[in-house]
Amino acid sequence: MGQTRFHPKTGDVLRRDARMQTLSVGSLSREVEVPGWYPEGDGDSIHSGAELQALDQAYLELRAAYAARVKAVRKKLGLTQEEAGRIIGGGRRAFQKYERGTMQPSEAAVGLIEILDRHLEEVTTLRNIRR
């Protein structure tokens, strides 16, 4: 039998294991294997700071990748940050933060970014609606 211990609050038996966790930022996602102490079911697990470093690093990388994606889509559409903020939502300053990765766009803004990336012609429709 593998290593076991008890959860300090629930008393559940925890086993040493590594499980996949899915991280999502905007429209991007990544699976990361996270070692720790896990119960049989979906209860609380226990992790050390060192065990969570890979998860934290993956999240930072995903945030940076999505920030670059937002900027690339905006440029592909030929929009300034001000225009993108008006058409997609959030305003110019919000778009600056999206592109730096310091703030995540709302789910609605993510949806519009992804639709506009696939249907460039719809930027004209949004320009006319959001004057």
Backbone torsions as a table, in degrees:
resi	resn	phi	psi	omega
1	MET	NA	143.5	-179.0
2	GLY	-74.9	-177.1	179.4
3	GLN	-65.7	141.0	176.5
4	THR	-136.4	159.7	172.4
5	ARG	-158.1	172.1	-178.9
6	PHE	-106.5	142.5	175.9
7	HIS	-68.7	131.4	-174.2
8	PRO	-65.9	-24.2	-179.0
9	LYS	-102.6	-43.0	-174.5
10	THR	-92.1	-21.8	-177.0
11	GLY	79.7	0.0	179.1
12	ASP	-62.3	148.0	173.9
13	VAL	-76.1	129.0	178.8
14	LEU	-112.5	143.0	178.2
15	ARG	-120.2	145.2	177.6
16	ARG	-68.8	127.5	-175.3
17	ASP	-161.5	174.1	171.2
18	ALA	-132.9	130.4	-178.3
19	ARG	-126.5	152.8	178.6
20	MET	-81.5	136.0	174.0
21	GLN	-125.1	139.4	179.5
22	THR	-98.8	125.7	175.1
23	LEU	-103.1	141.0	177.7
24	SER	-133.3	135.6	173.1
25	VAL	-137.1	119.0	-177.0
26	GLY	59.7	-126.9	-179.9
27	SER	-96.9	3.2	-179.0
28	LEU	-100.1	148.0	175.2
29	SER	-146.3	160.0	-178.7
30	ARG	-151.8	142.7	174.9
31	GLU	-97.6	136.7	-178.9
32	VAL	-130.3	133.9	176.5
33	GLU	-82.7	125.8	-176.1
34	VAL	-120.8	113.7	176.4
35	PRO	-75.5	154.6	177.7
36	GLY	169.4	-164.5	178.5
37	TRP	-108.0	118.1	-173.1
38	TYR	-121.6	143.4	173.9
39	PRO	-79.3	171.9	178.0
40	GLU	-60.3	-43.5	-177.1
41	GLY	-96.6	-141.2	-177.5
42	ASP	-99.6	20.6	-178.4
43	GLY	-69.4	-172.8	-178.2
44	ASP	-69.1	137.2	175.3
45	SER	-107.2	168.6	-179.9
46	ILE	-125.9	133.6	-178.8
47	HIS	-135.3	148.2	172.3
48	SER	-86.8	165.1	177.3
49	GLY	-58.9	-40.5	179.6
50	ALA	-63.4	-37.3	179.8
51	GLU	-67.5	-28.8	-178.8
52	LEU	-87.4	-6.6	-179.0
53	GLN	-60.1	-42.0	-180.0
54	ALA	-63.2	-38.2	178.1
55	LEU	-66.0	-45.7	178.3
56	ASP	-61.8	-43.2	-179.7
57	GLN	-64.4	-42.8	179.0
58	ALA	-63.1	-39.5	178.8
59	TYR	-64.3	-43.8	178.2
60	LEU	-62.0	-42.3	178.4
61	GLU	-64.1	-40.3	179.1
62	LEU	-66.0	-40.8	176.9
63	ARG	-61.1	-44.2	179.5
64	ALA	-64.7	-41.3	-179.9
65	ALA	-64.7	-40.6	179.8
66	TYR	-70.7	-36.0	175.9
67	ALA	-59.6	-44.0	178.2
68	ALA	-64.6	-36.7	178.2
69	ARG	-64.3	-45.1	179.2
70	VAL	-58.2	-46.3	-179.9
71	LYS	-63.1	-44.2	-179.5
72	ALA	-62.2	-42.6	179.5
73	VAL	-66.1	-43.5	179.5
74	ARG	-59.0	-45.8	-179.9
75	LYS	-66.9	-39.1	177.9
76	LYS	-59.5	-35.3	179.2
77	LEU	-80.1	-11.0	-179.1
78	GLY	72.9	31.4	-178.3
79	LEU	-103.3	145.0	168.3
80	THR	-78.9	168.2	176.4
81	GLN	-62.2	-37.3	179.8
82	GLU	-63.4	-47.3	178.0
83	GLU	-62.2	-45.3	-179.6
84	ALA	-60.5	-41.4	178.5
85	GLY	-62.8	-35.9	179.2
86	ARG	-75.3	-44.2	-174.8
87	ILE	-76.0	-44.6	-175.4
88	ILE	-90.7	-31.9	177.3
89	GLY	118.9	153.6	176.6
90	GLY	102.9	-26.7	-179.5
91	GLY	89.8	169.2	-176.3
92	ARG	-59.7	-47.3	-176.9
93	ARG	-63.5	-37.2	177.4
94	ALA	-63.7	-41.4	179.9
95	PHE	-65.1	-35.0	174.5
96	GLN	-59.8	-43.5	-179.8
97	LYS	-68.6	-37.4	176.9
98	TYR	-59.5	-44.2	-175.0
99	GLU	-75.9	-19.4	174.1
100	ARG	-89.5	-14.0	-179.1
101	GLY	82.2	11.8	-179.5
102	THR	-87.3	-13.5	178.4
103	MET	-145.7	139.5	178.8
104	GLN	-93.6	139.1	176.4
105	PRO	-66.2	155.8	176.0
106	SER	-64.3	164.6	177.6
107	GLU	-60.4	-37.1	178.2
108	ALA	-63.8	-44.0	179.0
109	ALA	-65.2	-40.4	177.7
110	VAL	-59.7	-44.2	178.7
111	GLY	-58.9	-46.0	178.8
112	LEU	-64.9	-41.1	178.1
113	ILE	-58.8	-44.9	-178.2
114	GLU	-69.2	-39.5	177.4
115	ILE	-64.9	-45.9	-179.5
116	LEU	-65.0	-32.3	177.1
117	ASP	-63.1	-34.2	-178.2
118	ARG	-91.6	-22.4	-176.1
119	HIS	-133.5	74.8	-175.4
120	LEU	-55.5	-32.9	-177.2
121	GLU	-63.6	-21.2	-177.8
122	GLU	-73.8	-10.7	177.1
123	VAL	-62.5	-33.6	177.9
124	THR	-64.8	-42.2	177.9
125	THR	-59.7	-47.6	-179.2
126	LEU	-66.6	-36.7	177.1
127	ARG	-59.9	-41.8	-178.9
128	ASN	-69.6	-34.6	-179.8
129	ILE	-75.0	-39.6	-170.3
130	ARG	-107.2	45.1	178.3
131	ARG	-68.5	NA	NA
